[in-house]
Amino acid sequence: MPSLSLPQVSHFDELTALLVLAAVLGYLGLLLRQPMIVCFIAVGVLAGNLPVGIVQSFDHIGLLAELGVAVLLFLVGLKLDLQLVRALGTVSLATGLGQVLFTSIIGFLIGLALGLDTVTSLYVAVGLTFSSTIIIVKLLSDKREADSLHGRIAIGFLIVQDLVVVLAMMVLSAAGIGAPAGAEGDAWGRIGLVMLYGCAMLVLVGLFIRYVATPLVSRIAHSPELLVTFAIAWAALLAALGSHLGLSKELGGLLAGVSLASTPFREAIVARLSSLRDFLLLFFFIALGSRLDLSLLATQVPSALALSLFVLIGNPLIVMAIMGYMGYRKRTGFLAGLTVAQISEFSLIFTAMGVSIGHLRPEALALVTLVGLITIALSVYMITYSHTLFRILEPLLGIFERQLPGPEGSGDQPGYEARAYDVALFGLGRYGSSIAEQLGMPRSRLLAVDFNPDELRRWRAAGYEAVYGDACDEASVAALPLDSVRWVISALPQHDVGVTHADPRLVLLSSLKRQNYAGKVAISAQNEKDAEIFRQRGADLVFLPFQDAARRAVELMDDARPEPQRAHDG
């Protein structure tokens, strides 16, 4: 679409217009419960295709975009310390690598069937394998499921995906540096040279981690402002070094993060740079969207719909099949599988690299971008309503569950079914721990239930009977030995029932009612409005932790108040 140039518009005015447009579309996206990635790409598309062109300083926006990508990879690298990689576990590694392999193969065949050439099909297939760690972690955290079994598995194989995308970018950069037309014979030489540079850079990073990182950052951390400045400078420095060596800015930024991941200040750096990352990535998506021709997007709609269906349906099925084969229950596989039902910002970065190297035409980037818009927008709703979707689709998912006891079976909890308990306590956080201590009953008479493996190990080490269970899973609740239980207590994290769908406390009440549970139920609530809902659904007792604590505080103050002195007769 032709644009009318704005006369005498300063760079500040241009930046202001972009930020205002991003704020307006971001607010609309918030009302529609869409992630900001979708809104920011829409900002770029709209700004680049308006009759009056808003984006004019492409070089300046591109510079901010490159810095944003470097900071993004830097923060990813901060999460990739060696202990975390070792702790990923077999299921995360097998699911992550298996999903990448099968998605790549099937996606490549779909690309060929859609008429794409071999190179474009390969790029698109690889791009379809990556899911957005940022979006998934945010959604899981909002739903209080980041520490659940399916949440931990999902985060684990998302990290495996991050490692794969870094490797793919490194190979892509090595194959593309300084490649003149017809120089295929030198490709292996270029790759070998870049691999040599990569090994040298890894050695330098390893020496930095071993001897310099912690002492240096410990001194810098005395000034929070200097810590942020140093982190950005370090990310930019290694990104520039990686670019000069042919390893790409992305890989350099990631290695900068890895080099600081073992320091005790990792979380502080992540917390301080996360907002800056989001702000700078705005310009990456603006630069991406502003270069997209709406006519190109229109021509890619049929292919984008076909690939989007594969990502939305095929990727979760692949994860479910792998986890089912490993013995996980269909519910865990389904909830974990939904997290790969979209492509990520890395997919767009990877494809954009292919265009800049000359391997791809702009149409390929338009195709992947459209797939990203469709899958990210729809997967947000799929994950938000995951429990409702599971209840609807549960009769069709039996083929993904093995009959033999697996990692979630009772085989690792021998004998708990045959014991008699007085209390079943759901939720083993600080509030649940306090309730257990105040009960003052023999620990063998209390059955603790949670979906966080770390909490279960901690409680078992303390002498409690603790079993894996999920209040949102009716089958999990039905398997518990509740015949002798007099009280079922829910100390689950607080939600606002009015805005949280499939609230686990409501599901728990419903499950107990369907099982004809004869004992009493106590539920913790956030406010009186929620408490009334729980009473109507059958709760015998509702805790209001904040109000209860305030009431008890006043009682303690009254008990500690000195007796008033008696008046003396004159």
C-alpha positions in Angstrom: 0.0 0.0 0.0 1.6 3.4 -0.9 2.2 5.7 2.0 2.3 9.4 2.3 5.5 10.7 3.9 5.1 12.9 6.9 7.1 16.1 6.4 9.5 17.2 9.1 8.7 14.5 11.5 11.3 14.0 14.2 12.5 10.6 15.3 10.9 11.4 18.7 7.6 12.1 17.1 7.8 8.8 15.2 8.7 6.9 18.4 5.8 8.6 20.3 3.3 7.6 17.6 4.5 4.0 17.7 4.3 3.8 21.5 0.8 5.3 21.6 -0.4 2.9 18.9 1.2 0.0 20.8 -0.5 1.1 24.0 -4.0 1.4 22.4 -3.7 -2.0 20.6 -2.2 -3.5 23.7 -5.2 -2.4 25.8 -7.6 -3.9 23.2 -5.5 -7.1 23.3 -5.8 -7.1 27.1 -9.6 -6.9 26.9 -9.5 -9.9 24.4 -7.1 -11.8 26.7 -4.4 -11.9 24.0 -0.6 -11.9 24.7 1.2 -8.8 23.8 3.2 -10.5 21.0 0.0 -10.6 18.9 -0.7 -7.0 19.6 2.8 -5.8 18.9 2.9 -7.6 15.5 -0.4 -6.0 14.7 1.2 -2.6 15.6 3.9 -3.2 13.1 1.6 -4.4 10.3 -0.8 -1.5 10.9 2.1 1.1 11.2 3.7 -0.1 8.0 0.6 -0.3 5.9 -1.3 2.9 6.9 -1.7 5.5 4.1 0.4 7.8 6.2 3.6 5.9 7.0 4.4 6.0 10.7 7.6 3.8 10.5 10.2 5.8 8.6 13.4 5.3 10.7 13.9 1.6 9.8 17.6 1.7 10.8 16.9 3.0 14.3 14.0 0.6 14.9 16.1 -2.2 13.6 18.9 -1.4 16.0 16.5 -1.5 19.0 15.1 -4.7 17.6 18.5 -6.4 17.5 19.2 -5.3 21.1 15.9 -6.7 22.2 16.6 -10.1 20.6 20.1 -10.1 22.3 18.5 -9.3 25.7 15.8 -12.0 25.1 18.4 -14.6 24.5 20.5 -13.3 27.4 17.6 -13.9 29.8 17.0 -17.4 28.3 20.6 -18.1 28.9 20.3 -17.0 32.5 17.9 -19.9 33.0 20.2 -22.5 31.5 22.6 -23.2 34.4 24.1 -26.7 34.4 22.1 -27.8 37.5 18.8 -26.9 35.8 19.8 -28.8 32.6 20.7 -31.9 34.6 17.4 -31.6 36.5 15.2 -31.6 33.3 14.6 -35.3 33.7 14.0 -38.0 31.2 10.4 -37.0 30.4 11.3 -33.4 29.5 14.2 -34.5 27.4 12.4 -37.3 25.6 9.2 -35.2 25.1 11.2 -32.1 23.9 13.4 -33.9 21.5 10.6 -36.2 20.3 8.3 -33.3 19.7 10.9 -31.4 17.8 11.7 -34.5 15.6 8.2 -35.5 14.7 7.0 -31.9 14.2 9.9 -31.2 11.9 9.3 -34.4 9.8 5.5 -34.0 9.5 5.8 -30.2 9.0 8.3 -30.7 6.2 5.9 -33.1 4.5 3.0 -30.7 4.9 5.1 -27.9 3.4 6.0 -30.0 0.4 2.3 -30.9 0.0 1.4 -27.2 0.1 3.7 -26.6 -2.9 6.6 -25.0 -0.9 10.1 -25.7 -2.2 12.5 -27.9 -0.2 14.4 -25.1 1.6 11.3 -23.2 2.5 9.6 -26.4 3.7 12.6 -27.1 5.9 12.6 -23.7 7.4 8.9 -23.7 8.1 9.0 -27.2 9.6 11.8 -26.2 12.0 9.9 -23.0 12.9 6.8 -25.0 13.8 8.7 -26.9 16.5 9.3 -23.9 18.8 6.8 -22.8 21.4 6.8 -19.6 23.4 8.4 -20.1 26.8 7.4 -16.6 27.8 3.7 -17.0 27.0 3.5 -20.5 28.5 5.2 -19.6 31.8 3.0 -16.5 32.1 -0.2 -18.5 31.5 0.8 -21.4 33.9 1.8 -18.8 36.6 -1.5 -17.0 36.2 -3.3 -20.4 36.7 -1.1 -21.4 39.6 0.0 -24.5 37.7 3.7 -23.7 37.1 4.6 -26.1 40.0 2.2 -28.8 39.0 3.4 -32.0 37.4 2.3 -31.1 33.9 3.6 -27.5 34.4 7.0 -28.7 35.3 7.2 -31.1 32.4 6.0 -28.4 30.0 8.6 -25.9 31.2 11.3 -28.7 31.0 10.6 -29.5 27.4 10.3 -25.8 26.5 13.8 -25.4 27.7 14.9 -28.3 25.5 13.2 -26.5 22.6 15.2 -23.3 23.5 18.4 -25.3 23.3 17.4 -26.8 19.9 16.6 -23.3 18.5 20.0 -22.0 19.6 21.7 -24.9 17.9 19.6 -24.3 14.7 20.5 -20.6 14.7 24.2 -21.4 15.1 24.2 -23.8 12.2 22.1 -21.4 10.1 24.6 -18.6 10.8 27.6 -20.8 10.0 26.0 -21.9 6.7 25.1 -18.3 5.7 28.1 -16.1 6.5 29.7 -14.6 3.4 28.1 -17.2 1.0 28.3 -15.9 -2.5 26.1 -17.4 -5.2 27.3 -20.8 -6.3 29.7 -21.3 -3.3 28.1 -24.5 -2.1 31.5 -26.2 -2.1 32.8 -23.8 0.6 29.8 -24.4 2.9 31.5 -27.2 5.0 34.6 -25.0 5.3 32.5 -22.1 6.6 30.7 -24.4 9.1 33.9 -25.9 10.3 35.4 -22.4 10.8 32.4 -21.2 12.7 32.4 -24.3 14.8 36.0 -23.7 15.7 35.2 -20.1 16.7 32.2 -21.5 18.7 34.4 -23.9 20.6 36.9 -21.1 21.4 34.0 -18.9 22.6 32.7 -21.7 24.8 36.2 -22.2 26.4 36.3 -18.4 27.1 32.8 -18.5 28.7 33.7 -21.6 30.7 36.8 -19.9 32.1 34.8 -16.8 32.9 32.2 -18.9 34.8 34.9 -20.7 36.7 37.1 -17.9 37.8 35.5 -14.5 37.1 31.7 -14.5 37.1 30.7 -14.7 40.8 33.5 -12.5 42.2 32.9 -9.8 39.5 29.1 -9.8 39.8 29.3 -9.8 43.6 31.2 -6.6 43.5 29.0 -5.0 40.9 25.8 -6.0 42.7 26.5 -3.4 45.4 24.9 -1.0 43.0 21.6 -2.1 41.5 21.9 0.5 38.7 25.4 -0.7 37.8 24.2 -4.4 37.8 21.6 -3.6 35.2 24.0 -1.6 33.1 26.6 -4.3 33.3 24.1 -7.0 32.3 23.0 -5.1 29.2 26.6 -4.3 28.3 27.7 -7.9 28.7 24.8 -9.2 26.6 25.5 -6.6 23.9 29.3 -7.3 24.0 29.0 -11.1 23.6 26.3 -10.6 21.0 28.6 -8.4 19.0 31.5 -10.8 19.4 29.3 -13.7 18.3 28.2 -11.7 15.2 31.8 -10.9 14.3 32.8 -14.6 14.6 29.8 -15.7 12.5 27.9 -17.3 15.4 25.1 -14.7 15.3 24.1 -12.1 17.8 21.5 -14.4 19.2 24.0 -17.1 20.2 26.3 -14.5 21.6 23.5 -13.1 23.8 22.6 -16.6 25.0 26.2 -17.4 26.0 26.3 -14.1 27.9 23.3 -15.3 29.9 24.8 -18.8 30.4 28.0 -17.2 31.7 26.1 -15.5 34.6 23.5 -18.3 35.2 25.6 -19.9 38.0 25.9 -16.6 40.0 23.7 -16.0 43.0 22.4 -12.8 41.3 20.7 -14.5 38.4 17.1 -14.0 39.6 17.8 -10.3 40.4 19.1 -9.7 36.9 16.1 -11.5 35.4 13.7 -9.5 37.5 15.3 -6.2 36.5 15.6 -6.8 32.8 12.3 -8.6 32.1 10.5 -5.3 31.5 13.3 -3.9 29.4 13.2 -7.1 27.3 9.4 -6.7 26.7 9.9 -3.1 25.7 12.7 -3.8 23.3 11.0 -6.8 21.8 8.2 -4.4 20.9 10.5 -2.9 18.3 11.4 -6.3 16.9 7.8 -7.1 16.3 7.2 -3.6 14.9 10.2 -4.0 12.5 8.9 -7.4 11.6 5.3 -6.3 11.0 6.2 -3.1 9.2 8.0 -5.0 6.5 5.1 -7.3 5.9 3.0 -6.6 2.9 -0.7 -7.2 3.6 -1.0 -8.6 0.1 1.6 -11.2 0.9 -0.4 -12.1 4.1 -3.6 -12.5 2.1 -2.0 -14.9 -0.4 -0.7 -17.1 2.4 -4.0 -17.6 4.2 -4.8 -21.2 2.9 -1.3 -22.5 3.7 -1.3 -20.7 7.0 -4.6 -22.3 8.1 -3.4 -25.8 7.2 -0.1 -25.3 9.1 -2.0 -23.7 12.0 -4.3 -26.7 12.3 -1.3 -28.9 12.5 0.3 -26.8 15.3 -3.0 -26.5 17.2 -3.9 -30.2 17.0 -0.9 -32.1 15.8 1.7 -30.8 18.3 -0.4 -31.6 21.4 -1.2 -35.1 20.0 2.6 -35.7 19.5 3.3 -34.7 23.1 0.4 -36.8 24.4 1.6 -39.9 22.5 5.1 -39.6 23.8 4.0 -39.0 27.4 1.4 -41.8 27.2 4.0 -44.2 26.0 6.2 -43.2 29.0 3.3 -44.1 31.3 1.8 -40.7 32.1 -2.0 -40.3 32.5 -4.0 -38.8 29.7 -4.9 -35.7 31.7 -1.2 -34.9 32.4 -0.3 -35.5 28.8 -3.2 -33.4 27.5 -2.5 -30.4 29.8 1.2 -30.5 29.0 0.5 -31.0 25.3 -1.6 -27.8 25.0 1.5 -25.8 25.8 3.0 -26.6 22.4 -0.1 -25.5 20.5 1.5 -22.3 19.2 4.7 -21.2 17.6 7.0 -18.6 19.3 8.9 -15.5 18.8 11.9 -17.7 18.1 10.1 -19.1 15.1 9.8 -15.6 13.7 13.5 -14.7 14.5 14.6 -18.0 12.9 12.7 -17.3 9.7 13.8 -13.7 9.6 17.4 -14.9 9.8 16.7 -17.1 6.7 15.3 -14.1 4.8 18.3 -11.9 5.8 20.8 -14.7 4.7 19.0 -15.0 1.4 17.7 -18.6 1.8 14.0 -17.5 1.9 11.7 -15.1 0.1 9.6 -12.6 2.1 6.6 -14.7 1.4 8.0 -17.4 3.8 8.3 -14.9 6.6 4.7 -13.7 5.9 3.5 -17.3 6.1 5.2 -18.1 9.4 4.1 -14.7 10.9 0.5 -15.5 10.0 0.7 -19.0 11.5 2.1 -17.3 14.6 -0.7 -14.8 14.9 -3.3 -17.6 14.5 -1.8 -20.2 16.8 -0.8 -17.8 19.6 -4.2 -16.1 19.6 -6.1 -19.4 19.8 -3.7 -21.3 22.1 -4.2 -18.7 24.8 -7.9 -19.7 25.0 -7.0 -23.4 24.8 -4.7 -23.2 27.8 -6.9 -20.9 29.8 -9.9 -23.3 29.4 -7.7 -26.4 29.5 -9.6 -28.2 32.2 -12.9 -27.6 30.5 -11.5 -28.9 27.2 -10.2 -32.0 28.9 -13.6 -32.8 30.4 -15.2 -32.5 27.0 -12.5 -34.5 25.1 -11.8 -37.1 27.9 -13.8 -39.9 26.3 -11.7 -39.6 23.1 -8.3 -39.6 24.9 -8.1 -43.1 26.3 -5.8 -44.3 23.5 -3.1 -42.0 25.0 -3.1 -43.7 28.4 -1.4 -47.0 29.2 -3.2 -49.4 31.5 0.0 -50.3 33.4 0.9 -48.1 36.4 3.2 -45.3 35.4 5.0 -42.4 37.0 1.7 -41.1 38.3 0.4 -44.4 39.6 0.3 -45.5 43.1 3.2 -47.8 42.7 5.6 -45.2 44.2 3.2 -44.8 47.2 2.9 -48.4 48.5 0.1 -49.2 50.9 -1.5 -45.8 51.3 -4.8 -47.0 49.9 -5.3 -49.5 52.7 -4.7 -47.1 55.6 -7.4 -45.1 57.5 -7.1 -41.4 57.8 -9.0 -38.7 59.7 -8.1 -35.7 57.5 -7.2 -35.3 53.9 -5.5 -32.0 53.3 -5.2 -30.5 49.7 -2.5 -28.0 49.2 0.9 -28.2 51.0 2.0 -24.6 50.9 2.6 -22.3 53.9 -1.1 -22.2 54.7 -1.6 -26.0 54.5 1.6 -26.5 56.5 0.3 -24.2 59.3 -3.1 -26.1 59.4 -1.3 -29.4 59.7 0.8 -28.1 62.6 -2.2 -26.7 64.4 -4.3 -29.9 64.1 -1.9 -31.5 66.6 -2.9 -35.0 65.5 -0.7 -38.0 64.7 0.9 -37.5 61.3 -0.1 -41.0 60.2 -3.7 -40.0 60.5 -3.4 -37.1 58.0 -3.2 -37.6 54.3 -1.5 -34.8 52.4 -2.4 -34.3 48.7 -0.6 -32.1 46.2 0.6 -32.0 42.6 4.0 -30.5 43.4 6.6 -33.3 43.5 9.0 -31.1 45.6 6.3 -30.5 48.3 5.5 -34.2 48.4 9.1 -35.1 49.0 9.4 -32.5 51.7 6.3 -33.7 53.5 7.3 -37.4 53.3 10.7 -36.5 54.8 8.8 -34.8 57.7 6.9 -38.0 58.4 3.6 -37.3 56.8 1.6 -39.5 54.4 1.7 -37.5 51.2 0.4 -38.6 47.8 0.2 -37.0 44.3 -3.2 -35.7 43.5 -4.9 -32.9 41.7 -8.1 -31.3 42.9 -9.0 -30.4 39.3 -8.9 -34.1 38.3 -12.0 -36.1 39.4 -10.2 -39.4 38.7 -7.4 -38.4 41.0 -9.8 -37.4 43.8 -11.8 -40.6 43.3 -8.6 -42.8 43.8 -8.0 -41.4 47.3 -8.9 -43.5 50.4 -11.6 -41.2 51.8 -13.9 -43.7 53.4 -12.7 -43.0 57.0 -11.9 -39.4 56.4 -13.9 -37.0 58.7 -12.6 -33.7 57.2 -11.4 -32.8 53.7 -9.6 -29.5 53.9 -8.7 -27.4 50.9 -5.7 -25.1 51.5 -5.2 -24.5 47.8 -3.9 -21.1 46.5 -6.4 -18.3 46.5 -8.2 -17.5 43.3 -11.0 -15.1 42.5 -13.8 -17.5 41.7 -15.5 -14.8 39.6 -12.7 -14.7 37.0 -11.0 -18.1 37.4 -12.5 -20.9 35.2 -12.5 -24.5 36.5 -11.6 -23.3 40.0 -10.0 -26.4 41.7 -11.9 -25.9 44.9 -15.3 -26.0 43.0 -14.1 -29.1 41.1 -13.1 -30.7 44.4 -16.5 -30.0 45.9 -18.2 -31.5 42.9 -16.0 -34.6 42.9 -16.7 -35.3 46.5 -20.4 -34.9 46.0 -20.4 -37.3 43.1 -18.5 -39.9 45.2 -21.1 -39.6 48.0 -18.4 -38.5 50.5 -20.0 -38.6 53.9 -17.6 -36.4 55.9 -17.3 -32.7 56.1 -15.4 -30.2 53.8 -13.5 -27.1 54.7 -12.5 -24.6 52.0 -10.3 -21.5 52.1 -11.6 -18.5 50.3 -10.3 -15.1 49.3 -13.4 -13.0 50.2 -16.9 -13.3 51.6 -18.4 -13.4 48.1 -16.4 -16.5 47.2 -17.2 -18.0 50.6 -20.9 -17.7 49.9 -20.4 -19.6 46.6 -18.6 -22.4 48.4 -21.3 -22.6 51.1 -24.0 -22.9 48.3 -21.9 -25.7 46.7 -21.8 -27.7 49.9 -18.8 -26.6 51.9 -19.4 -27.1 55.7 -16.8 -24.6 56.8 -15.1 -21.7 54.9 -11.8 -20.2 56.0 -11.1 -16.6 55.3 -7.4 -16.5 56.1 -6.9 -12.7 56.1 -10.1 -12.0 58.1 -9.4 -15.0 60.5 -5.8 -13.8 61.1 -7.0 -10.2 61.7 -9.6 -11.5 64.2 -7.0 -13.6 66.0 -4.6 -10.7 66.1 -7.3 -8.5 67.8 -7.9 -11.3 70.3 -4.2 -11.5 71.2 -4.1 -7.8 71.6 -7.1 -8.0 74.0 -5.4 -10.8 76.0 -2.3 -8.7 76.3 -4.0 -5.5 77.4 -3.4 -4.6 81.1 -6.3 -4.6 83.5 -7.6 -1.0 84.0 -6.6 0.3 87.4 -9.5 0.6 89.9 -10.5 4.1 90.9 -9.7 5.0 94.5 -12.3 6.5 96.8 -11.6 10.0 97.9 
